[in-house]
Amino acid sequence: MQAREKSAWTVFCAAAALLVATPVGAEQIVPPGATAQPVQLVAFTEGPVWHPSGNVFFSDVTNNRILRVDPKGQLHVYRFPSGRANGLIFDHQGRLIACEGGWEGGNRRVTRTEHDGTITVLASHYQGKRLNSPNDLTIDSRGRIYFTDPRYGPRNDLEMTDEHGRIVEGVYRIDPDGSLTRIIAHEVVRPNGIALSPDEKWLYVVDNDNLTLQGNRKIWRFRLREDGSVDLSTQKAIFDFSPGRGGDGMAVDTQGRLYVAAGTILPTPTTTTKFPAGIYILSPEGKQLGFIRVPEDMVTNCCFGGPDLRTLYITAGHKLWSIRVNATGYVPWLKGAKKTLGF
């Protein structure tokens, strides 16, 4: 951990009863009566990632920091300022990779925190133009990092345009040699969450264009080639949250099922309450298999963790939540990390 970690906070202990619904006939992924419980209370939580040491890392975007909850439930500041970090993941060497976003204090880049605490910039520009606001990311078995680059909020400082002058909110791949490739451009309007299937044959991207009621709120599936490129001809919408808030971050279990943070409690001029706030459990083809209700208006992301990878950690509103499920999470970086770090 970095030298800048600070004193632990007291665990936020309030419990909240959640409705867990599974359609009739679907596999009982969530145990009967199981409820998500808040682990910590902070400002605006995002990007959870579990480490085999028992620590859970997540972003506090509003306060511009990355936090760490230790195995005893104590909260530490892992990095401040964080460049308005959002999505987080570890690489195969157990180093934390962060999408640093935009707005005030945002660095608009993807970085790696080395074991000694130094920061390595992996991507900040593409073809000489500054990234918009890296949001979320995943990694494959070869160490290739895939990340989304949308922009939510002010758009007056965007540089990323195509040859026709159109803004590009794309999806990119960082190869182990450091090269940066755009793999999706205008096929997705505003990419947010991103995930790989366990066999790495499919790339899932959440398209959440919430500027208008008619904007995309779809989950797209693309065929991923061996070289890490995307077969754009295979693009398929497998789920549509319209006209609700839409999806945000997501996780995947070993069966390839998606756990998508989405929905809202309170309607806005560009959303409805057709999809309540929570985690939507979907088959690889997009059939809804279950739902975990979280009593927060903004459910942002989730990840699997715990010794058996059957604990789902959820960032929502001001809290980090957890719930035990009857499914084993697929953690793409963990197999490689076991080889290099020995855990």
C-alpha positions in Angstrom: 0.0 0.0 0.0 1.1 3.6 -0.5 2.7 5.6 2.2 -0.1 8.2 2.0 -2.7 5.9 3.5 -4.4 7.5 6.5 -6.1 6.5 9.7 -9.0 4.1 9.5 -12.6 5.3 9.8 -15.3 3.6 11.8 -17.3 1.1 9.8 -20.7 2.4 8.8 -23.0 -0.3 10.4 -26.5 0.6 9.4 -28.4 -2.2 7.7 -31.0 -1.9 5.0 -33.5 -4.5 3.9 -33.4 -5.0 0.1 -35.8 -6.8 -2.2 -34.1 -9.6 -4.1 -36.3 -10.8 -7.0 -35.6 -13.8 -9.3 -38.0 -14.6 -12.1 -39.9 -17.9 -11.8 -37.9 -20.8 -13.3 -34.6 -19.0 -13.2 -31.6 -20.3 -11.3 -31.6 -19.2 -7.7 -28.5 -17.0 -8.0 -29.3 -14.9 -5.0 -30.1 -16.9 -1.8 -33.6 -16.5 -0.4 -33.8 -13.7 2.1 -30.2 -12.4 1.3 -29.9 -8.7 1.4 -27.1 -6.3 0.5 -25.6 -4.5 3.5 -23.7 -1.2 3.5 -20.0 -1.7 4.2 -18.9 2.0 4.2 -20.4 5.5 3.9 -18.5 8.1 1.9 -19.4 10.7 -0.8 -19.9 9.2 -4.2 -18.7 5.6 -4.7 -17.6 4.0 -7.9 -15.3 1.3 -9.4 -15.0 -1.4 -6.7 -12.3 -4.0 -7.0 -11.4 -6.8 -4.6 -7.9 -8.0 -3.8 -7.0 -11.5 -2.4 -5.4 -9.8 0.6 -9.0 -9.1 1.7 -8.9 -5.4 0.9 -11.6 -3.8 -1.3 -10.7 -0.7 -3.2 -13.1 1.8 -4.6 -13.3 5.3 -5.9 -14.8 8.3 -4.0 -15.2 10.4 -7.2 -16.6 13.6 -5.5 -13.8 13.8 -3.0 -11.1 12.9 -5.6 -9.7 9.9 -3.9 -9.3 6.1 -4.0 -10.3 4.3 -0.7 -9.4 0.9 0.7 -11.5 -1.1 3.1 -9.3 -3.6 5.0 -10.4 -7.1 6.1 -11.5 -5.7 9.5 -13.8 -3.3 7.8 -11.7 -0.2 8.5 -11.5 2.5 5.8 -8.3 4.0 4.6 -7.4 6.7 2.0 -5.2 4.8 -0.6 -4.6 7.7 -2.9 -5.4 11.4 -2.8 -5.8 13.2 -5.1 -6.8 10.5 -7.5 -7.3 12.5 -10.6 -11.0 11.9 -10.1 -10.5 8.1 -10.5 -13.6 6.1 -11.5 -13.2 2.5 -12.7 -10.5 0.4 -11.1 -9.0 -3.0 -11.7 -5.7 -4.9 -10.9 -3.3 -6.2 -13.6 -1.6 -9.6 -13.5 1.1 -8.3 -11.3 -1.4 -7.0 -8.7 -0.9 -3.3 -9.6 -3.9 -1.1 -9.4 -5.1 0.3 -12.8 -7.3 3.4 -12.6 -9.5 5.3 -15.1 -8.9 9.0 -14.1 -11.8 11.1 -15.3 -12.6 14.6 -16.3 -14.1 17.7 -14.7 -12.2 19.8 -12.1 -9.2 17.9 -10.8 -9.6 15.1 -13.4 -6.4 14.0 -15.2 -8.2 12.3 -18.2 -5.9 9.3 -18.4 -5.4 5.7 -17.4 -2.7 5.0 -14.8 -1.0 2.2 -13.0 0.0 2.5 -9.4 3.3 0.6 -8.9 4.1 -1.5 -5.9 6.2 1.4 -4.5 3.4 3.9 -4.9 4.7 5.7 -8.0 2.2 6.4 -10.8 2.8 5.3 -14.4 0.6 6.8 -17.1 -0.6 4.2 -19.5 -2.8 6.4 -21.8 -3.6 10.1 -21.9 -3.8 10.9 -25.6 -4.8 9.2 -28.8 -3.3 10.5 -32.1 -2.2 13.6 -30.3 -5.6 14.4 -28.8 -6.4 14.3 -25.1 -8.8 11.6 -23.9 -12.3 12.6 -22.9 -12.8 11.1 -19.5 -11.8 7.5 -19.0 -14.6 5.8 -17.2 -14.3 2.0 -16.8 -12.0 -0.9 -17.7 -11.3 -4.6 -17.9 -8.3 -6.8 -18.7 -7.8 -10.0 -20.6 -5.6 -13.1 -20.0 -2.8 -11.5 -22.1 -2.7 -8.4 -20.0 -4.5 -6.2 -22.6 -6.5 -3.4 -21.0 -9.8 -2.3 -22.5 -11.4 1.0 -21.4 -14.2 3.3 -22.2 -13.8 7.0 -22.8 -17.2 8.9 -22.6 -17.8 12.4 -21.3 -20.6 13.2 -18.9 -21.0 16.8 -17.8 -19.3 19.8 -19.5 -18.2 19.2 -23.0 -16.5 22.4 -23.9 -12.9 21.1 -23.5 -13.2 17.9 -25.6 -10.5 17.3 -28.2 -11.2 13.7 -29.3 -12.6 14.1 -32.8 -12.6 12.1 -36.0 -11.5 13.2 -39.5 -14.9 14.8 -40.0 -14.7 16.8 -36.7 -17.2 14.7 -34.9 -16.6 14.0 -31.2 -15.6 10.4 -30.6 -16.5 8.8 -27.3 -14.8 5.5 -27.9 -13.5 2.2 -26.5 -9.7 1.6 -26.5 -7.2 -1.2 -25.9 -3.8 -0.8 -24.3 -1.4 -3.6 -25.2 1.4 -4.8 -23.0 3.9 -3.0 -25.2 2.1 0.3 -24.3 0.5 0.9 -27.7 -3.0 2.4 -27.7 -5.7 1.3 -30.2 -9.2 2.6 -30.7 -11.4 -0.5 -31.2 -14.9 1.1 -31.1 -15.7 4.6 -32.3 -19.2 5.7 -33.3 -20.8 2.3 -32.9 -21.5 3.2 -29.3 -22.8 6.7 -28.4 -21.6 7.0 -24.9 -19.7 3.9 -23.6 -19.7 3.4 -19.9 -19.3 -0.1 -18.3 -17.2 -2.8 -20.0 -16.7 -6.5 -19.5 -15.3 -9.6 -21.1 -16.9 -13.0 -21.3 -14.9 -15.7 -19.4 -13.8 -17.3 -22.7 -12.8 -13.8 -24.0 -14.8 -14.3 -27.1 -17.2 -11.5 -26.4 -16.9 -7.9 -25.3 -19.8 -6.2 -23.6 -20.2 -2.4 -23.5 -22.8 -0.4 -21.7 -24.1 2.5 -23.8 -25.6 5.1 -21.5 -26.4 8.4 -23.4 -28.5 10.1 -20.7 -28.5 13.6 -22.1 -32.0 13.0 -23.7 -34.9 10.7 -23.0 -34.4 9.1 -26.4 -30.7 8.4 -25.9 -29.2 4.9 -26.0 -29.5 2.9 -22.8 -28.4 -0.4 -24.4 -25.9 -3.1 -23.6 -24.0 -4.1 -26.7 -22.2 -7.3 -27.4 -19.3 -7.6 -29.9 -17.2 -10.5 -31.0 -13.6 -10.1 -29.8 -10.9 -11.5 -32.1 -7.7 -13.2 -30.9 -5.7 -10.1 -31.6 -7.9 -8.0 -29.3 -9.7 -6.2 -32.1 -13.5 -6.1 -32.4 -15.6 -7.5 -35.2 -18.0 -4.6 -35.6 -20.3 -6.6 -37.9 -21.3 -8.7 -34.9 -22.6 -5.8 -32.8 -25.9 -6.8 -31.1 -28.0 -5.0 -28.5 -28.8 -7.7 -25.9 -30.7 -5.5 -23.4 -32.3 -2.0 -23.4 -32.9 0.0 -20.3 -34.7 2.8 -22.2 -36.2 5.1 -21.1 -34.7 4.6 -17.6 -31.3 5.8 -16.3 -29.5 3.0 -18.1 -26.6 0.8 -17.1 -23.3 1.8 -15.5 -20.6 -0.6 -14.4 -20.9 -4.4 -14.5 -19.3 -7.7 -13.4 -19.4 -11.2 -14.9 -19.6 -14.6 -13.2 -17.9 -17.8 -14.4 -21.1 -18.8 -16.3 -20.8 -15.6 -18.4 -23.8 -13.9 -16.7 -23.7 -10.2 -16.4 -24.4 -8.2 -13.2 -25.2 -4.7 -14.4 -25.6 -1.7 -12.1 -28.5 0.3 -13.5 -31.8 2.1 -12.9 -33.0 4.8 -10.6 -35.4 5.6 -7.8 -36.2 9.2 -8.7 -37.2 10.2 -12.2 -35.5 13.1 -14.0 -36.2 15.0 -17.2 -34.2 12.4 -19.1 -35.1 9.2 -17.1 -38.0 7.3 -15.7 -38.5 4.8 -12.9 -39.3 1.9 -15.3 -36.2 0.2 -14.1 -35.6 0.6 -10.3 -32.1 1.0 -9.0 -30.2 -2.2 -8.4 -28.1 -4.9 -10.0 -29.7 -6.6 -13.0 -28.5 -10.2 -13.6 -28.6 -11.1 -17.3 -27.7 -14.2 -19.3 -25.0 -13.8 -22.0 -27.8 -13.3 -24.5 -29.5 -10.6 -22.4 -32.3 -12.5 -20.7 -33.0 -11.1 -17.2 -32.4 -13.9 -14.6 -32.6 -11.9 -11.4 -32.5 -8.5 -9.7 -30.9 -7.2 -6.5 -32.6 -4.0 -5.3 -30.4 -1.4 -3.7 -32.1 1.4 -1.9 -30.0 4.2 -3.4 -30.9 6.4 -6.3 -27.5 5.9 -8.0 -26.2 2.3 -8.3 -22.9 2.7 -10.1 -20.8 -0.5 -10.2 -20.1 -3.9 -8.8 -17.4 -6.6 -8.6 -16.9 -10.1 -7.2 -14.6 -10.9 -4.3 -14.1 -12.9 -1.2 -12.0 -16.1 -0.8 -14.6 -18.1 -2.9 -15.4 -15.1 -5.2 -19.1 -15.4 -4.2 -19.4 -12.0 -2.5 -20.7 -9.2 -4.8 -19.5 -5.8 -3.8 -21.7 -2.9 -5.0 -21.0 0.8 -5.1 -24.2 2.8 -4.8 -24.9 6.4 -3.6 -22.7 7.1 -0.6 -22.0 3.5 0.3 -20.1 0.4 -0.5 -22.4 -2.6 -0.2 -21.9 -6.4 -0.2 -24.1 -9.4 -0.7 -23.5 -13.2 -0.8 -24.7 -14.9 -4.0 -24.9 -18.5 -5.3 -22.5 -17.8 -8.2 -18.8 -17.6 -8.6 -17.4 -14.4 -10.0 -15.1 -14.3 -13.0 -12.1 -12.0 -12.0 -10.1 -11.6 -15.2 -6.8 -10.5 -13.7 -6.7 -13.0 -10.8 -5.3 -16.1 -12.6 -2.3 -14.2 -13.8 -1.8 -12.5 -10.4 -1.7 -15.8 -8.6 1.2 -16.8 -10.7 3.2 -13.7 -10.1 2.3 -12.9 -6.5 1.8 -16.4 -5.2 -1.6 -15.9 -3.4 
